[in-house]
Structure formats: structure tokens, C-alpha cells
Amino acid sequence: MKIQTGIDLCSIERIEQSLRSPRFIDRVFSHAEQALIDNRGIVFRASTAAANFAAKEAFGKAMGTGIRGFSLSEVEILRDMLGKPILNLTGQAKLLALKQGFTSFSVSLSHEREMATAIVIAYAE
């Protein structure tokens, strides 16, 4: 079994400022993620967005490419019914993962006051 990991740390304040730009939002977050972020309310909006952003960067690190060869909006971080993060890939991000043989991912997110963090573990069997 092949396993690769990526981790990232992100400033919530930096993302909060970036959320003022519709261009940033459309470039980084899928429509489903935008709805998730908007539904988190004013208190958790920026921390949710920052954690999702960190997960996108962590995915690139797990792939060994950084943020190259795919669009950030193609790495979608959603939640299941219990709130567990789920990584969904589309477009070039999905092709990149499949090319490397990765078909399963585990994602963990956390945030506290000023910072958000994420880890992505990619599995190939």
C-alpha cells in the first residue's frame, strides 16, 4: 500500500480578508463549498474557509506537486452528515490523483482563533 501525506497551516485573518473578493471565492472554492461556507454563519465563515483552503494546499503537498497542474476549486472539501470532512476531486485534480494511483483520502481539519490547519492522507492500494 502506498501512502502520502500533506499538511498545511493557514491564517484565518488572511482568508477572511480574501473572502471580500468574489474573484478569490470563485477561483478557490467550488459552488458546493461556497454554500457550505455561507451556511456556517458570520462566526465560523472565515475559519471554515481557512480550514478548507489549508486542506487544498495539503492535498497538493500529498500529491508532491504543490498547487500546480490543477485548480484549487477542483479540490472540494465538504462535510458528511456528522460534519466529517470529505475530499471530492474533479477535473485535473482527479486526474492527477488517479495518475499516481490514489483513490482514497482521509482529511482532518482544525481551527483555533487565528489559525486553521489541515492534513490530507492519500492512499493507493
N, C-alpha and C positions, 0 to 999 in steps of 0.2 A: 504494500500500500504506500502510495506517495502522499505526503502531507506537506503543505507550505502554509506559513502564517504571515500576516501583516498586521501592524498596529499603528495607530495614529492618535495624536492629541491635538485638539483644536480649541481656539479661543472662542467662547460663546459671544463675547462682545464684538469680535471681528465679524462673525457671521450675522449677528443682529444688525450691524451697520450695512452689511451686504444685502440683507433682505429688503432694504429700501429700494433696491434696483430690480425692476421687473426683468431686465435682461439677465441678471445674475440668477434669479429664481428659475427662469425658463431654461437657461443653459445647464444648470446643475441638477435640478430636481424634475422628475417625471410628473405628469399630471396627478397620478395617484399619490405621490409623495407630497405634492403641493396641498392636496386635500387633507392629508394626514397632518401636516404642519399647521395648516389653518384651523383644523379642528382641535388642536392642542390648547387653544386659548392664549391670551396675551402673556400669561406667566410662563408657560412651557414652550412657546413657539420657537424662540431662538435656541433654547437648549436642545430641543428635538431636532431642529435643522442642523445644529452644530454636530450632534452625535451622528446624524445621517451622513453629513459631509465627511466626518472622520472615518466612517465605515467605507465610503467610496475610495478614500485615499488608502485605507488599509487593504482594500481589495487589490488596488494597483501594486502595492508592495508584496502582497501574497503571490501575485502573478509574476513578480520580478520585473515589471515594465515601468512602474510608476504610473503617472497619468499620461500614458502615451498609447495611441492605437485604438482608443475608444472615447466616447463622450461620457462625461460624468452622469448625465441623465439616463444612460443605458445601464447604470448600476443602481438599481432601485432597492431601497431599504424600507420595507413595510412592516407591519406587525400582525401576528396571528390573533385569534380571538382572546387569548390570555395576555397579549401585549408583548410576546416574544418577538424579537426582530427576525425578519426573513429577508434573505438576499435573493432578488429576482434579476436575472440578466436578460438583456435584449441586444440586438444589433451586433456591433463589433466586439463589445464586452463578452457577449455569449460565445462568439466565435473564438475569441482569444482563450477563454477558459476551456472550451471543448478541444481546441488545438493542443493544449497542454494536458488534456485528459481529465480535467477537473469537472466533476458532475455534482458534487455535494459541497455545501458550505455551511459553516456554523458562524454565527455573528453574535457578539456581545457588545452592548453599548452601556455607557455610564456618563453621568454628568454631575457636577457639583459646583455651584456658584459661578466660577469664572471659566471652567474648562470642561470640555467633553472629550471622551475617549472611545475608541472602538478597536476591537480585534476581529479579524476575519481568519478563519481556518478553512483552507481548501483541501478537499480530499479527492484522490484518484485511486480507484481500485483496480 
